[in-house]
Amino acid sequence: MSNVIDKDNKDIRVLVIAEHQHQRLAFTDTVRSLGFMLIDCLSRQQLQDKSKLYGVQVDIWLIDGDYDDSIASFIMASQSSAVLVGFSPAPYLNEMQHYAKWQRKLKRKLAKLLNKPALLDNPPIDNNPAPWRYVVFLGASMGGPHAVKTFLDNLSPTLPICILLAHHFNQNMIETLPRILNRHNDWRCQVITTTQRLRTGHCLIAPIDRQIICDSDGRVILTEQTWSGEYKPGIGQLLQNTSDVYGSDLVSIIFSGMGKDGAQYIDLIQDNNSQLWAQNPSTSVCPSQPQAIIDSGHCQFIGSPELLAQKLTNYISEMTAGIISPSFTVSDV
């Protein structure tokens, strides 16, 4: 145990076992906020399927559930120094006061375990984040995770924007997407599992099995209806909804993907003065989806994920500084 106590926070290796996706998101958020190295965040079955973890050194195991013989064998093989078992259900991120209380309780346990009282000196979660000014809607499909992650890696979460992502994904795999996108950046990515509000610094991911609807109060409403059409979630459907609601305060970006989802309603949203950009097909794993946006004749900017992030940063800076008016149309590049 003394070896772990002597380590810098960034060198403390943590592995989380939790059955529910929402609980895994909360553990991931807390571990990352402490600066620890999160090796992985898995269900028990996923742990069983990853035999390679037998050879991975883990300093701390956080186990949300029962400690059984199967888990014990993994822990022994990992040369672990500490194990914490059993946690209360985490509130949702939009219940900020309750969530902050849950998170601080976990931090207190870790601070006591590691004899690191300074862990409690970390700034608490902000219950009053800066208000967002613009909504950024992202649509992606095949090849999208890498493109969207690169985009987020090059985009500051302190900008006055909130992000809504619609990504064609397998229902059984959608819960892995936040882990992919969260890694090595400070964005908070989560799949929408309840009606909540858009927030700065957050990337909300549309679910596969149920429709969401955005309203003018900044709420993302989870409905009981399933998505219509071949692709789920419906990028075109959400593009139309967000454009109708947010108008000139919306920037929509279509990334790598197969098919033309997102292009079917473009003619209907042109009077809303929203921005429509696309990933350069030459940088896309699957170019057909961004190409359909470009071929519509309404695309206002084309670039790699890195250039799209830089363009958005500059655009938001200019708009909030009042250099250009909301009705200004960015020239093609």
C-alpha positions as CSV (number, residue, x, y, z in Angstrom):
1,M,0.0,0.0,0.0
2,S,2.9,2.4,0.7
3,N,4.0,2.2,-2.9
4,V,0.6,3.6,-4.0
5,I,0.6,6.4,-1.3
6,D,4.0,7.5,-2.6
7,K,2.9,7.7,-6.2
8,D,1.9,10.9,-8.0
9,N,-1.9,11.0,-8.8
10,K,-1.2,10.6,-12.5
11,D,0.6,7.3,-11.9
12,I,-2.1,5.7,-9.8
13,R,-3.8,3.1,-11.9
14,V,-7.5,2.5,-11.3
15,L,-9.8,-0.2,-12.7
16,V,-13.6,0.1,-12.2
17,I,-16.2,-2.8,-12.3
18,A,-19.8,-1.7,-12.5
19,E,-22.8,-3.2,-14.3
20,H,-24.7,-0.1,-15.3
21,Q,-23.5,2.3,-17.9
22,H,-24.6,5.3,-15.9
23,Q,-22.6,4.1,-12.9
24,R,-19.6,3.6,-15.0
25,L,-19.8,7.1,-16.4
26,A,-19.9,8.5,-12.8
27,F,-16.9,6.5,-11.8
28,T,-15.0,7.5,-14.9
29,D,-15.8,11.2,-14.3
30,T,-14.6,11.0,-10.7
31,V,-11.4,9.1,-11.3
32,R,-10.4,11.4,-14.1
33,S,-11.2,14.5,-12.0
34,L,-8.6,13.3,-9.5
35,G,-6.0,13.0,-12.1
36,F,-5.7,9.2,-11.7
37,M,-4.9,6.9,-14.6
38,L,-8.2,5.0,-15.5
39,I,-7.1,1.7,-17.0
40,D,-10.7,0.7,-17.9
41,C,-14.3,0.8,-16.7
42,L,-16.0,-2.5,-17.3
43,S,-19.0,-4.8,-16.5
44,R,-18.2,-8.2,-15.0
45,Q,-18.8,-9.9,-18.3
46,Q,-16.5,-7.5,-20.1
47,L,-13.8,-8.2,-17.5
48,Q,-14.2,-11.9,-18.2
49,D,-13.8,-11.3,-21.9
50,K,-10.6,-9.4,-21.5
51,S,-8.1,-12.0,-20.4
52,K,-5.3,-9.6,-21.1
53,L,-6.1,-7.8,-17.8
54,Y,-4.6,-10.7,-15.9
55,G,-1.2,-9.2,-16.8
56,V,-2.0,-5.6,-16.1
57,Q,-0.9,-4.0,-12.8
58,V,-3.8,-2.2,-11.0
59,D,-3.3,0.0,-7.9
60,I,-6.9,0.4,-7.0
61,W,-10.0,-1.6,-7.9
62,L,-13.4,0.1,-7.5
63,I,-16.1,-2.7,-7.5
64,D,-19.7,-1.7,-7.6
65,G,-21.3,-4.9,-6.5
66,D,-20.4,-8.2,-4.9
67,Y,-16.8,-9.3,-4.3
68,D,-16.8,-12.9,-5.5
69,D,-14.2,-15.6,-6.3
70,S,-14.0,-14.5,-10.0
71,I,-13.2,-10.9,-9.1
72,A,-10.8,-12.0,-6.5
73,S,-8.7,-14.0,-9.0
74,F,-8.4,-11.0,-11.2
75,I,-7.4,-8.8,-8.3
76,M,-4.7,-11.2,-7.1
77,A,-3.3,-11.4,-10.6
78,S,-3.2,-7.6,-11.0
79,Q,-0.9,-7.1,-8.0
80,S,-3.4,-4.6,-6.6
81,S,-2.7,-2.6,-3.5
82,A,-6.3,-1.6,-2.6
83,V,-9.9,-2.5,-3.2
84,L,-13.1,-0.6,-2.5
85,V,-16.4,-2.5,-2.8
86,G,-20.0,-1.4,-2.7
87,F,-21.3,2.1,-3.7
88,S,-24.6,3.8,-3.7
89,P,-26.2,4.6,-7.1
90,A,-24.8,7.8,-8.6
91,P,-27.3,10.6,-9.4
92,Y,-27.5,11.8,-13.0
93,L,-25.1,14.5,-14.0
94,N,-28.0,17.0,-14.5
95,E,-28.8,16.6,-10.8
96,M,-25.7,18.5,-10.0
97,Q,-26.0,19.0,-6.2
98,H,-26.8,15.4,-5.6
99,Y,-24.1,14.2,-8.0
100,A,-21.5,16.5,-6.4
101,K,-22.4,15.0,-3.0
102,W,-22.0,11.4,-4.3
103,Q,-18.7,12.3,-6.0
104,R,-17.3,13.9,-2.9
105,K,-18.2,10.9,-0.8
106,L,-16.2,8.7,-3.2
107,K,-13.3,11.1,-3.2
108,R,-13.3,11.1,0.6
109,K,-13.0,7.3,0.6
110,L,-10.1,7.4,-1.8
111,A,-8.4,10.2,0.2
112,K,-8.6,8.1,3.4
113,L,-7.5,5.0,1.6
114,L,-4.5,6.6,0.1
115,N,-3.8,9.0,3.0
116,K,-4.0,11.8,0.5
117,P,-6.2,14.5,2.1
118,A,-5.3,16.9,-0.7
119,L,-7.6,14.9,-3.0
120,L,-10.5,16.7,-1.2
121,D,-8.9,20.1,-2.2
122,N,-9.9,19.6,-5.8
123,P,-12.4,22.2,-6.9
124,P,-16.0,20.8,-6.5
125,I,-18.2,20.2,-9.5
126,D,-19.5,23.5,-10.8
127,N,-23.2,23.8,-10.0
128,N,-23.5,27.0,-12.0
129,P,-21.6,26.5,-15.2
130,A,-21.1,29.3,-17.6
131,P,-24.2,29.7,-19.8
132,W,-23.9,28.3,-23.3
133,R,-24.5,30.6,-26.3
134,Y,-24.3,28.1,-29.2
135,V,-25.4,24.6,-29.8
136,V,-23.1,22.4,-31.8
137,F,-24.8,19.3,-33.4
138,L,-22.5,16.5,-34.6
139,G,-23.6,13.7,-36.9
140,A,-21.4,10.7,-37.6
141,S,-21.4,7.1,-38.6
142,M,-18.7,4.6,-39.8
143,G,-15.3,6.1,-39.0
144,G,-16.9,8.6,-36.8
145,P,-15.5,7.8,-33.3
146,H,-12.0,8.6,-34.4
147,A,-13.0,11.8,-36.2
148,V,-15.2,13.1,-33.4
149,K,-12.6,12.3,-30.8
150,T,-9.9,14.2,-32.8
151,F,-12.4,17.1,-33.1
152,L,-13.0,17.1,-29.3
153,D,-9.3,16.7,-28.5
154,N,-8.7,20.0,-30.4
155,L,-11.7,21.9,-28.9
156,S,-11.7,23.6,-25.5
157,P,-14.6,22.6,-23.2
158,T,-14.6,26.2,-21.8
159,L,-16.1,27.6,-25.0
160,P,-19.7,28.9,-24.5
161,I,-21.1,25.9,-26.4
162,C,-22.8,22.6,-25.7
163,I,-22.6,19.6,-28.0
164,L,-25.2,17.1,-29.1
165,L,-23.9,14.0,-30.9
166,A,-26.0,11.7,-33.1
167,H,-23.8,8.7,-34.0
168,H,-25.0,5.6,-35.9
169,F,-23.9,2.8,-33.5
170,N,-24.8,-0.7,-32.4
171,Q,-27.1,-0.7,-29.4
172,N,-24.8,-3.1,-27.6
173,M,-21.8,-0.9,-28.2
174,I,-23.2,2.6,-27.6
175,E,-22.1,2.6,-24.0
176,T,-18.4,2.3,-25.1
177,L,-18.6,5.6,-27.0
178,P,-18.3,8.0,-24.1
179,R,-15.1,6.1,-22.9
180,I,-13.7,6.5,-26.4
181,L,-14.5,10.2,-26.7
182,N,-13.6,11.2,-23.1
183,R,-10.1,9.8,-23.2
184,H,-7.3,12.4,-23.0
185,N,-9.6,15.5,-23.1
186,D,-11.8,17.3,-20.6
187,W,-15.1,17.0,-22.3
188,R,-17.8,15.1,-20.4
189,C,-19.5,12.7,-22.8
190,Q,-22.5,10.7,-21.8
191,V,-25.3,8.8,-23.5
192,I,-28.7,10.4,-22.8
193,T,-30.7,8.2,-20.5
194,T,-33.1,10.8,-19.0
195,T,-34.5,14.2,-20.0
196,Q,-31.9,16.8,-19.1
197,R,-30.5,20.2,-20.1
198,L,-27.7,21.1,-22.5
199,R,-24.6,22.3,-20.5
200,T,-21.3,23.8,-21.4
201,G,-18.4,21.4,-21.4
202,H,-20.8,18.4,-22.0
203,C,-21.3,16.3,-25.1
204,L,-24.6,14.5,-24.9
205,I,-25.0,11.4,-27.1
206,A,-28.3,10.5,-28.6
207,P,-29.5,7.1,-27.6
208,I,-30.2,4.4,-30.2
209,D,-33.5,3.0,-28.9
210,R,-35.5,6.2,-28.2
211,Q,-36.0,9.5,-29.8
212,I,-34.9,12.8,-28.3
213,I,-36.3,16.2,-29.0
214,C,-34.7,19.6,-28.2
215,D,-36.7,22.6,-27.0
216,S,-36.1,26.3,-26.8
217,D,-35.5,26.1,-23.0
218,G,-32.3,24.0,-23.6
219,R,-33.9,20.8,-22.6
220,V,-33.2,17.5,-24.4
221,I,-36.4,15.5,-23.9
222,L,-36.2,11.7,-24.0
223,T,-39.4,10.3,-25.5
224,E,-40.9,6.8,-25.6
225,Q,-40.9,6.8,-29.5
226,T,-38.3,4.8,-31.5
227,W,-36.4,6.4,-34.3
228,S,-38.0,6.1,-37.8
229,G,-36.0,5.2,-40.9
230,E,-33.1,2.9,-41.5
231,Y,-30.5,4.7,-39.5
232,K,-30.6,5.2,-35.7
233,P,-30.4,7.7,-34.2
234,G,-31.8,9.8,-37.1
235,I,-29.2,12.5,-37.9
236,G,-31.4,14.2,-40.4
237,Q,-34.3,14.2,-38.0
238,L,-32.2,15.8,-35.2
239,L,-30.6,18.2,-37.7
240,Q,-34.1,19.5,-38.6
241,N,-35.2,19.7,-35.0
242,T,-32.1,21.6,-33.7
243,S,-32.1,23.9,-36.6
244,D,-35.8,24.8,-36.1
245,V,-35.2,25.4,-32.4
246,Y,-31.8,27.1,-32.3
247,G,-31.6,28.8,-35.7
248,S,-28.6,31.0,-36.1
249,D,-27.3,29.8,-32.7
250,L,-26.6,26.3,-34.2
251,V,-23.5,24.9,-35.9
252,S,-24.1,21.5,-37.4
253,I,-21.1,19.3,-38.5
254,I,-21.4,16.1,-40.4
255,F,-18.4,13.7,-40.0
256,S,-17.4,10.4,-41.6
257,G,-20.1,7.9,-42.3
258,M,-21.9,5.7,-44.8
259,G,-25.1,6.8,-46.5
260,K,-26.8,10.2,-46.7
261,D,-28.5,10.5,-43.4
262,G,-28.4,14.2,-42.6
263,A,-28.9,15.5,-46.1
264,Q,-32.6,14.7,-46.6
265,Y,-33.9,17.8,-44.8
266,I,-31.3,20.4,-45.8
267,D,-33.6,22.3,-48.1
268,L,-36.1,22.8,-45.3
269,I,-33.6,24.4,-42.8
270,Q,-32.0,27.0,-45.0
271,D,-34.2,29.8,-43.7
272,N,-33.0,29.2,-40.1
273,N,-29.6,30.8,-40.7
274,S,-27.7,28.0,-39.0
275,Q,-24.2,26.9,-40.0
276,L,-23.7,23.6,-41.8
277,W,-20.2,22.2,-42.1
278,A,-18.7,18.9,-43.1
279,Q,-15.6,16.8,-42.7
280,N,-13.4,16.7,-45.8
281,P,-14.2,13.4,-47.5
282,S,-10.5,12.9,-48.2
283,T,-9.9,12.6,-44.4
284,S,-13.0,10.4,-43.8
285,V,-12.9,6.7,-43.4
286,C,-16.3,6.6,-45.1
287,P,-16.8,9.7,-47.3
288,S,-20.4,9.3,-48.5
289,Q,-22.1,11.0,-45.6
290,P,-20.1,14.3,-45.6
291,Q,-20.0,14.2,-49.4
292,A,-23.8,14.2,-49.4
293,I,-23.8,17.4,-47.4
294,I,-21.2,19.0,-49.7
295,D,-23.2,18.0,-52.8
296,S,-26.3,19.7,-51.4
297,G,-24.7,23.1,-52.2
298,H,-25.4,24.3,-48.7
299,C,-22.2,23.4,-46.9
300,Q,-20.4,26.5,-45.6
301,F,-17.1,25.0,-44.5
302,I,-15.1,21.8,-45.2
303,G,-12.1,20.6,-43.3
304,S,-10.4,17.8,-41.3
305,P,-11.5,17.2,-37.7
306,E,-8.6,19.4,-36.5
307,L,-9.5,22.3,-38.9
308,L,-13.2,22.0,-38.0
309,A,-12.3,22.4,-34.3
310,Q,-10.1,25.4,-35.1
311,K,-12.8,26.9,-37.4
312,L,-15.4,26.5,-34.6
313,T,-13.1,28.1,-32.0
314,N,-12.5,31.1,-34.3
315,Y,-16.2,31.3,-35.3
316,I,-17.5,31.3,-31.7
317,S,-14.8,33.8,-30.6
318,E,-15.8,36.2,-33.4
319,M,-19.5,35.7,-32.8
320,T,-19.3,36.3,-29.1
321,A,-17.1,39.3,-29.6
322,G,-19.7,40.8,-31.9
323,I,-17.3,40.9,-34.9
324,I,-19.8,39.3,-37.2
325,S,-23.6,39.2,-37.0
326,P,-25.6,36.0,-36.5
327,S,-26.8,36.1,-40.1
328,F,-23.3,36.1,-41.5
329,T,-22.5,33.1,-43.8
330,V,-19.0,31.7,-43.5
331,S,-17.3,31.4,-46.9
332,D,-16.3,28.1,-48.3
333,V,-12.8,27.0,-47.6
